[in-house]
Amino acid sequence: MSSTASEGAAEFGRALAAIPSPEINSIPIGPFQIHFYALCILAGVIVAVFWSERRWKAMGGEPGTIMDMAVWAVILGLIGGRLYHVISDAHLYFGPDREAIRALYVWEGGLGIWGAVPLGAVGVWLVARKRGLSMSKLAFAIAPTIPLAQAIGRWGNYFNQELFGRPTDLPWALEIYPTPEGHMRAGMEVGVTTYHPTFLYESLWCLVLAVLLAYLGRRFEGSLQGGRLFAVYVMGYCVGRFWIEYLRVDPANDFFGMRLNNWTSIVVFLGALAYFVWAGRRLDSFSTAVVPHGHDAGTQVFGDTTDSEKADEGTVYSAVDTDDSVFDQDTGSSEGAGTEYHPSPERSSSEGSTEDDASADGDEKNSGSKPE
């Protein structure tokens, strides 16, 4: 913390302390510049993938599944995030005295979460569809990890000294300096050097949201399937983004007295709420496949069980290949759309027919150590 006071913010009071901004935002390595903004985004992605993998394995999924999906999710997410930013802030790149080529300079900042998440989800869906995996289960595994990635990635704005809030003299005010070329940064006021650290507000909000989602997933696992936990993430993020957006002073498109991202938060929140209610009435209709088509159902899904259920544990999930006639004859019938329940190897030698097992297992809750 720096004791430097806000020199030109007398109307706001004088800051007793302030968070200094870094003097550099990149480091040179040979002919390349490694930007801290990109490193923050990369660190967030790595942490999210690692945690998602652990949650997916705890649900009975195969190791490496999330890593495979992350390749497409990250590529499409970056494209979607940049497209949203460039479209919503087109005035920064197109027009008189603007360089359109800078729209491609992702390392300078500017990724819209409203475009990154939907297009990233398309990447996950493409891989899930090809392998016959449940998007419902994947969404449950991934939901808490996305806000954690956002919490880490937001620090890239700190190194770029961008997206700060209104002038303030609070002890945790953020010092903002002109560019190395001497230009005022977007949103700066003449003579004012301390502003609300909105990057920090959003980072902390997302961190709390990640912890809350992990808790809710463990506490209400059964009722938050079908993508409902992911919908809670979307609603929670929209609430935080709405009030944080009010503090920001960077140039933005305004409609009826509110910034574009405020309106986006409202629309997305209502959409997530509608989905949450809709999915809650159809929980039994979602696929539960966590093993790809054609793979042996050898991974056990563990979970909390009641005393009456302890005598019949070991349910595992696998996707059904409807084109495999031999498989269909062996199992007799399937339960749910595209999903069949199989007894674990430990039970197959002592239980009756496969049909009896499917009937018995269908009445029980999935068991498995809950995702972290």
Secondary structure, 3 states (H helix, E strand, C coil): CECCCCCCCHHHCCCCCEECCCCCCEEEECCEEEEHHHHHHHHHHHHHHHHHHHHHHHCCCCCCHHHHHHHHHHHHHHHHHHHHHHHHCHHHCCCCCCCHHHHHCHHHCCCCHHHHHHHHHHHHHHHHHHHCCCHHHHHHHHCCHHHHHHHHHCHHHHHHCCCCECECCCCCEEECCCCCCCCCCCCCCCCCCEECCHHHHHHHHHHHHHHHHHHHHHHCCHHHCCCHHHHHHHHHHHHHHHHHHHHECCCCCEECCEEHHHHHHHHHHHHHHHHHHHHHCCHHHCCCCCCCCCCCCCCCCCCCCCCCCCCCCCCEEEECCCCCHHHHHHHCCCCCCCEEEECCHHHHCCCCCHHHHHHHHHCCCCCCCCCC
